[in-house]
Amino acid sequence: MTTLPFVDPSDLLASAESVEPLPHTVARLATLVADPNSDIREITETVSLDVSLTADLLRRANSAALGHRGAITSVRDAVVRLGPSTLLSLTLASRVGNRMLKALPAYGLRPGALWERSVAASIAAEAIRARARVPVPAEAGTAALLHDFGMVVLAQHFGKQILDSLALAAATDGTDLLETERVVFGLTHADIGGTVAEAWGLPLSIVDGIRDHHEAHDDLSAVSAAVGLACAMSFEITTREADPEELASQAARRRREAAPLLRVLKLQPDEYHEIVATARERYDDVAERYGA
């Protein structure tokens, strides 16, 4: 393999653990959304105690992107009309969205591309939840939104030279970036993202969904399977300007690799593209209205 500078995994994990924390209210909200026994009253009270979060939530809830008629004037209205999953995703978007707008050249991502793909994955996760024949907890959409946040940490922790070398090594040695990350760092962006989510105090289901999003086997939880499938679908939702034959080839490969995920969720293979089409339509609507 191409020679790269030595990287101490413990330094990288320490960097992940020291990422700017989420407000306590957001972590508490995530815990409530992941708890099937929580109720609207608890969620409403948690949000209402945070003035900044309340104002931001109502602003976002009333945006044209959500397509509601009539103003949402209270937190309870927002919780009821948006649903816990969308509520949590909007809350996290307001806290981490700006961090995901920068270019990540090592991953071939222009400015804004990571955020677009993350939004697409979150939308795909919701479409998967609606079609899956097993219960998929509400926090799947949030885990999908954050699934590649580890890339942001890697970009912040390392200089451009190492990241450029990482991309060059992957291209030269004919390996994908995930495997190159594992060899060079001893960790992957999925591991780093899971560590960040854990440091933020997010529920274990979200931590595992992020950490497992490149796994594909029959023992995954419903959340992890939904996030992994949503991650695969996000490429097809957001990638338009490319050679049609190449796109078709990549889509076929992803569908084959996703077979275990489909089994976990009790979805049929031909439903893969149906879900992509549904999610793409919703994504295009959000992008047009809200500039995703």
C-alpha positions in Angstrom: 0.0 0.0 0.0 1.1 3.6 -0.6 3.1 4.9 2.4 1.2 7.4 4.6 2.2 9.2 7.8 1.6 7.3 11.1 -1.7 8.1 12.7 -2.4 7.3 16.4 -6.0 6.0 16.6 -6.2 7.2 20.3 -5.5 10.8 19.2 -8.3 10.5 16.6 -10.8 9.1 19.2 -9.9 11.9 21.6 -10.6 14.4 18.9 -14.0 12.8 18.2 -14.8 12.9 21.9 -13.9 16.6 22.2 -16.2 17.8 19.4 -18.4 20.7 20.5 -21.2 19.1 22.5 -24.8 19.3 21.8 -27.0 21.3 24.2 -28.4 19.1 26.9 -31.9 19.7 25.6 -31.1 18.1 22.3 -29.6 15.0 23.8 -32.7 14.8 26.1 -35.0 15.1 23.1 -33.1 12.3 21.3 -33.5 10.1 24.3 -37.3 10.7 24.5 -37.8 10.1 20.8 -35.9 6.8 21.1 -38.1 5.8 24.0 -41.3 4.1 22.9 -42.9 4.9 26.3 -42.3 8.6 26.1 -45.3 10.9 25.3 -46.0 14.2 23.6 -46.2 16.0 26.9 -42.6 15.0 27.9 -41.3 16.0 24.4 -43.1 19.3 24.5 -41.9 20.2 27.9 -38.3 19.4 27.0 -38.3 21.6 24.0 -40.3 24.4 25.7 -37.6 24.8 28.4 -35.1 25.8 25.7 -36.0 29.3 24.4 -33.5 29.3 21.6 -34.6 25.8 20.5 -38.2 26.7 20.7 -37.8 29.8 18.5 -35.7 27.9 15.9 -38.1 24.9 15.8 -41.1 27.1 15.2 -39.3 29.0 12.5 -38.3 25.8 10.7 -41.7 24.1 11.3 -43.4 27.0 9.5 -41.0 27.0 6.6 -42.4 26.3 3.2 -40.3 23.1 3.0 -42.7 21.3 5.3 -45.7 22.1 3.2 -48.1 22.8 6.0 -51.1 25.0 5.7 -51.7 27.4 8.6 -49.1 28.6 11.0 -47.7 26.4 13.7 -47.8 28.6 16.8 -46.9 26.3 19.7 -44.3 23.6 20.5 -47.1 21.1 21.0 -48.5 21.9 17.5 -45.0 21.3 16.1 -44.6 18.0 17.9 -48.0 16.8 16.8 -47.9 17.9 13.2 -44.3 17.1 12.5 -43.9 13.9 14.4 -41.0 13.0 16.8 -38.7 11.8 14.1 -38.9 15.0 11.9 -38.8 17.1 15.0 -35.5 15.6 16.2 -34.0 15.8 12.7 -34.9 19.5 12.4 -33.4 20.1 15.8 -30.2 18.4 15.0 -30.0 20.1 11.6 -30.1 23.5 13.3 -27.1 22.4 15.5 -24.8 20.5 13.1 -25.9 21.5 9.5 -23.4 24.3 9.1 -20.5 22.0 10.1 -21.5 19.7 7.2 -21.4 22.4 4.4 -17.7 22.5 3.8 -16.0 20.7 0.9 -14.3 17.4 1.6 -12.0 16.9 -1.4 -10.6 13.6 0.0 -14.1 12.1 -0.3 -14.8 13.9 -3.6 -17.4 16.1 -2.0 -17.9 19.8 -3.1 -19.1 22.4 -0.7 -22.6 21.4 0.5 -22.5 17.9 -1.0 -22.1 16.1 2.4 -25.1 18.0 3.8 -27.2 17.3 0.7 -26.4 13.6 0.9 -27.1 13.5 4.7 -30.5 15.1 4.1 -31.2 12.6 1.3 -30.3 9.8 3.7 -32.6 11.1 6.4 -35.5 11.3 3.9 -34.7 7.9 2.6 -34.8 6.5 6.1 -38.3 7.9 6.6 -39.4 6.3 3.3 -37.9 3.0 4.5 -39.7 3.2 7.8 -43.0 3.6 5.9 -42.3 0.5 3.8 -40.5 -1.9 6.1 -42.4 -4.9 7.4 -40.7 -4.7 10.8 -41.0 -1.8 13.2 -38.2 0.8 12.6 -37.8 3.2 15.5 -38.3 6.9 14.9 -34.7 7.8 15.5 -33.5 6.1 12.3 -34.0 9.3 10.4 -31.7 11.2 12.8 -29.0 8.5 12.7 -29.2 8.7 8.9 -28.8 12.5 9.0 -25.6 12.1 11.0 -24.3 8.9 9.4 -21.3 10.6 7.8 -20.5 13.2 10.4 -17.2 11.3 11.1 -15.9 12.7 7.8 -16.2 16.2 9.3 -14.1 15.2 12.3 -11.5 13.6 10.1 -11.3 16.8 8.0 -11.0 18.9 11.1 -8.4 16.7 12.8 -6.0 16.2 9.9 -4.4 18.6 7.5 -5.1 18.7 3.8 -1.9 16.9 3.1 -2.9 13.7 4.9 -6.4 13.7 3.5 -5.1 14.2 0.0 -2.7 11.3 0.6 -5.6 9.2 1.8 -7.5 9.8 -1.4 -4.4 9.1 -3.5 -3.7 5.9 -1.6 -7.2 4.6 -2.3 -6.9 5.5 -6.0 -3.4 4.1 -6.4 -4.0 0.9 -4.5 -7.4 0.2 -5.9 -9.2 0.1 -2.5 -12.2 2.1 -1.5 -11.8 4.9 1.0 -13.4 3.0 3.8 -10.8 0.3 3.7 -8.1 2.9 3.3 -9.3 4.7 6.4 -9.2 1.4 8.3 -5.7 0.7 7.3 -4.3 4.2 7.8 -6.2 5.3 10.8 -7.2 2.0 12.4 -10.7 3.4 12.4 -13.3 4.5 9.8 -15.4 7.6 9.6 -18.3 5.4 10.7 -16.4 4.6 14.0 -15.6 8.2 14.5 -19.2 9.3 13.9 -20.4 6.7 16.4 -17.9 8.0 19.0 -19.1 11.6 18.5 -22.8 10.5 18.9 -21.8 8.6 22.1 -20.0 11.7 23.4 -23.0 13.8 22.7 -25.1 11.4 24.9 -27.3 10.3 22.0 -29.2 7.0 22.4 -27.4 3.8 21.7 -29.6 3.0 18.7 -28.4 6.2 17.0 -24.8 5.5 18.0 -25.0 2.0 16.5 -26.9 3.2 13.4 -24.1 5.6 12.6 -21.3 3.2 13.5 -22.8 0.3 11.5 -23.9 2.2 8.4 -21.4 0.4 6.2 -22.2 -3.0 7.6 -24.5 -5.4 5.7 -25.5 -8.6 7.5 -28.6 -10.3 8.9 -27.8 -9.5 12.6 -28.2 -5.8 12.4 -30.9 -3.9 14.3 -33.7 -2.4 12.3 -32.3 1.1 12.9 -28.8 0.1 11.7 -30.3 -1.7 8.6 -32.4 1.3 7.8 -29.5 3.7 8.1 -27.2 1.5 6.0 -29.9 1.2 3.3 -30.6 4.9 3.4 -26.9 5.7 3.0 -26.8 3.5 -0.1 -29.9 5.2 -1.5 -28.6 8.7 -0.8 -26.0 8.4 -3.6 -28.8 7.6 -6.1 -31.0 10.4 -4.8 -28.4 13.1 -5.1 -26.2 11.9 -8.0 -27.7 13.0 -11.3 -24.9 14.4 -13.5 -23.0 11.3 -14.4 -22.7 8.7 -17.1 -26.1 6.8 -17.2 -24.4 3.5 -17.6 -22.0 4.1 -14.7 -24.9 5.2 -12.5 -26.9 2.1 -13.5 -23.9 -0.1 -12.7 -23.3 1.5 -9.3 -27.0 1.3 -8.5 -27.1 -2.5 -9.3 -24.0 -3.0 -7.1 -25.5 -1.2 -4.2 -28.8 -3.1 -4.5 -26.8 -6.4 -4.4 -24.8 -5.3 -1.4 -28.0 -4.2 0.3 -29.6 -7.6 0.1 -29.0 -8.4 3.9 -30.4 -5.0 4.8 -33.5 -5.6 2.8 -33.9 -9.0 4.6 -33.6 -7.5 8.0 -36.3 -5.0 7.1 -38.4 -7.6 5.3 -38.4 -5.7 2.1 -38.4 -7.3 -1.4 -35.5 -6.5 -3.8 -37.8 -4.7 -6.3 -38.9 -2.3 -3.5 -35.4 -0.8 -3.4 -35.9 1.4 -6.5 -39.5 2.2 -5.5 -38.2 3.6 -2.2 -35.5 5.5 -4.0 -38.1 7.1 -6.3 -40.3 8.1 -3.4 -37.4 9.5 -1.4 -36.0 11.3 -4.5 -39.3 13.1 -5.1 -39.5 14.2 -1.5 -35.8 15.3 -1.6 -36.3 17.3 -4.8 -39.3 19.1 -3.1 -37.3 19.9 0.0 -34.3 21.1 -2.1 -36.5 23.3 -4.2 -38.3 24.8 -1.3 -35.6 24.9 1.3 -32.3 24.7 -0.5 -31.3 21.4 1.0 
